Amino acid sequence: MKLSVPKEFEDSPEMMLAWLLRDINQMTQSKLSQNLARYGLYVGQPRILRLIHDFPGETQKQIADRLFVSAASLSTSIKRLRKAGLVEQRQSKSDLRQHELYLTPAGEEAREHCAHDLRELHRHILSGLDDKAVESVIESLKHMRNNLKEDSVFASEDNEEDI
């Protein structure tokens, strides 16, 4: 398959990288959406299920912080997951104003299915790359992510999108 990139990007490593990252993201999201539809889930929801699994009893605000979004932007996804019977909220015993999030048995099962599908998709994406190449990509992407996390433009809640 021929790479579809604007001609002017060929001489600009920064623009080429941005174009490729966006292409990879869009293609991954498309494949992921197809797989998740089998479980009645949306693209951002497996990550939420994973975090609730890894940190049971955390509040919506704590999970939102882990996702780099506001609690308000996470609200719709949590409501959908609760309505689907995958997540439950319990009142905190230590602070009655707080509600803690937990996976239901159905939520745990959905998380396991999603994790399996994601592992398979990621194996496919990385096929043909040796361990050294994968580590190099990971380190470069971590560095780029840290650059963005430090950028005050992205620290504002006004720039967040719903999950």
N, C-alpha and C positions, 0 to 999 in steps of 0.2 A: 504494500500500500504506500503510495506516494504521500509524503508529508505535505499538508496544506498549510503553508505559512506565507503571510504577505512578503513580497520580495524585499521590501525595505528592512524587514526584521533579520534577514540573513546576515547582514553586516553588523548587527547589534546584539551581542551576547545577552544583554539585559532584557531586551524585548523578546528575543528568542526564548529565553528561560521563562519569562512571564507567559508567553503564548503556550509553551509546552505544559507548564504547570496547570494552566486553565484547561487545556485540552484533556490532560490526564484526569483532572478533577471532574470535568463534565462527563467523560466516558465512564469513570468509576461510579459517579452518582447515578448514571443511567442504568448501568448493570446492577447496581445495588438496589435501585428502585424496583427493577423487574423482580429480583429475588425477594425483596421485602413484601411486595404485593401479595405473595403467597401466604404471608402471616398477618396481613392487614396492617402493616407498619409503614411508617414514613422514614425517609432517609436519616433524620437526626435522632430517631428514637432508639436504635440499638445502643448508641453511645450513652444515652440516658439510662437505659436498662443496665448497662455495664457498670456505670458509676454507682447506681443504687445498689447493685449486687456487691460491688467492692467496698462501699461505705454505707451499709445499712443503718438506718436511723438518722441519717443526716437530713437537714431541712432543705427545702426547695432553694433557699438562698445559698446554702453551702454547695449544693450540686451546681447551681448556676455559676458560682464562682469558679468551680472546676472546669466549666465549659467556656469561661470568659464571656458570659452574657449576663443580663440582669435577670433577677427572679421573675419579673413581669414577663419578659420574653420567653421564659421557660414555661410559664403558666399554661398556655394552650396545649403544649405537648403533654404535660403532666395530667391535665384534665382528660385528654384523649386516652392516655395510658390507664388512668383510673377507670374510665368508662368501659374500656376494653377488658377490664378485670386483670390487668397485668401489674398494676401498682396500687398500693394502699397507703393511706395517710393515717397515722396514729398520733394522738395527742401525747406530747412529751410528758413524762412523769416528773421530770425535774423543772420544767417550765411550761405551765399550762397554756401559755400563749403560742407555743411552738408546735408545729406538726412535723413529725418525722416520716420519712418515706421508706417503704419496704416493698420488695417484690413479692407478689403472690406466687403460688406454685405455677400457675399458668405463665406468669411473667418470667420465672426462672427457666421454664421450658422454652419460651420464645427467645430468651437471651442465649440459651445454649444453641438453638438452631441458627440464630443470627451469627454467633461467634464462629460456628462451623463454616457457614457460607462465606463470611468475611475472610477466614483463613484461606479458603480455596481461591477466592478472588485475588487475594494478595499474593498467593503462590503463583497464580497465573500472571499477574502484573510483573512480578520479579523474575519470572522464568528467563533463563539465559544470562542472568547476572551472577557472577561469583560472589562469595561472601565479602571479599574485600571491596568490590564495587558497591554492594548494598550498604556496607558500613560507611563508605565515603559519602554516598547520597544521604544517608541518615544524618551524619554530622553536618553536612552542608544545610540541610533543611532545618535542623535544630538551630543552627546559627541564624538563618533567615527568620525563623519564628521568634527567636529572642530579640532580633532587631525590631520586629513589629511590636512585640510586647512592650518594649521600651519607648516606642514612639507615642507621644502624647496624643496624636490624632486618633489613635485607636483606643485610648484609655477612656474616652467619653462614651457614656451609655447612649448618647444620641445617635451613634453610628452603628448600633447593633441591629441585626436582622433577627426575625423570629427563626427559631430552629425548625 
